[in-house]
Amino acid sequence: MVRILAYAWLSFVVAVTSVLPDVIPVLRFRGFLLRWCFKSCGKNFQVASGVRVTFSTKIDIGNDVYIAPCCWIQGIGGIELEDEVMLGPYTVLSTTNHTRLNASYRHGPGQRSPIVMQKGSWTGAHTVITAGTTVGAGAAVAAGGVVTSDVPPHSVVGGVPARVLKEDVP
């Protein structure tokens, strides 16, 4: 019941506040209104317009997390967004993979695995982070990247599937 109330409240807040500009006071206000919808939520949570979140009660949010416009976050398998994580516009976090049943993906059960985005990691616009992956601390996913395996800390990855483009030393 809590999950359904959280989903309804989240959808309501995002819809009602969609007429407001995505400026810092509004981003913080949305984040404040949505805090209770998550398993845990740190301070200074900022949420832009058009965000869709399912199974928010299985998502842990750290301090200073920013979710950009139109992100789609499916948390049934569990998600941890550590401190200072930034999700770029249209980022997709999907914690399930389809499986086949009788040679069809339509009715195959979903296979759940958590996603972890470690401290200070960032996704560019239109990125996809798939089930069972960890984006290391201080790592960046280039725009349009599809992460299908773990991303090393302090690296930049991009492409489909994402591969290491650059490794930075902190």
N, C-alpha and C positions, 0 to 999 in steps of 0.2 A: 504494500500500500504506500509506503514511504517513497519507493521508486517512482510510482505513478504520480504522486503529488509533486515530487521533485521535477519530473519531466513536464508536467502541466505548468508549474510555476516558472520554470526556465523558459518554456515556449512563450508564456504570457509576457514575462519581463522583456524578452528580446523583441517580441512583436510591438508591445506598447512603446518601448523606448526607441524603436527604429526610426521615428521621425526626428529624433535628436541627432545633432552632429557628433561624429566620433572625435571628440576632443577629450583631453585628459580628465576633466571633472566628470564627464558623462561616462567614460570608460570605467572609472573608479566606482561611480554610482551603480552601474550595472553589476560590476564585480561584487560590490557590497550586498546588493539584493540577492545575488545568486550563491553566495558563500555556503549557505546551509544545504544546498542541493548536492554537494560533493561529500565524499567520504571524509576528507579533511581539506582545509583551505587556509593558506597563509595570508599575510597582510599584503596590501597593495595589489590585489588581483584586478586586472583590467580586461574587460571584454568588449569587443567591437560589435557592430550591428551584423545581423544575418547569421550569427553562429548557431549551429545545430549540435546538440549533445544528447546522446542516448546512454542510458545506464550510468548517469552521473554519480550515483551512489557508490560506484566502484572505481572512482577517479580521485587520486590524491594530488592536490595542488600545493606547491611551495610558495615562498614569498616572492613578490615582484614578478609574477607571471603575467604575460600579455598574450591574448588570443585575438588575432586580427580578423577583419571582416570575412564572413562567409566560410569559416572553417567548419568541417564536419568531423565530429569526434564520436566514435562508437566505442564505449568503454566496457562492454560486457565481459571481456577477458581481463580487465584491469589495466589502468594507466597510471603512471607516476610522472608528473611534470615537476621536476625539482626546482629549486630556487632559480630565478632569473631566466627562465625558459621563455622564448618568444616563438610563437607560431605565426608564419606569414600568411597573407590572404589566400583563401581557398585550400589551405592545408587539410589533408585527410589523414586521420589516425584510425586505422581499422584493426581491431584486436581479434578478428576471426578470419579464417580461411574456409573456402568451400571445399567439401569433399564429395565424392561421387557415390551414388547409390543406384544400382541397376543400370549402369552406364549413363547416368544422368546427374548433372549437378543441381538440378531443380529441387530435389527432395533429400539430397545428401545432408547429413548433420554438419553444422559448423564446428570447426576445430578452433578452440579459444587459446590464446597465448597473450601474455601481457606485453605492453610497450612501456619502456622507460626512456625518458629524456632527461639526461643528467644536467647538473648545474651549468647554466650559461649557454646551453645549446640553442640553436636557432634553425628554423626552416624558412626557406625562401618561398615565394608565391607558387601555388599549384604543385606542392610536393605531396607525396604519399608515403606514409610510414606504415609498414605492414606488421602483422601480428608476430610476436616473439622477438622483436628487435629492440636493441638498446642504442640510443644515440649518445655517444660519450660526452663527457664534460667539455664545454667550450667548442664543440664541433658545430659545423654549419652544413646544411643540406642546400645545395644550389637550386634555384628555381627550376621546377619541372622534374626534379629528381624523384626516383622511386626507390625507397630503402627496403631491401629484402633481406639484409643481413646486418649484423652489428657494425656500427660506425665507430672507429677509434677516436679516443679523446683528442681534442685540439687538431682536428683535420677538417678539410673541406671535401665533401663528396658531391657527385653529380652524375646525371645520366640515368638510363633505364636498362638494367638495374644500376643503382648508384655504385660508383667505384671511387676510390680515393683519388682526388685531383691534386691535393696539396696537404702536406703535414706541417703544422705549425708547432713551435715550441713555446709554451707559455712564458 
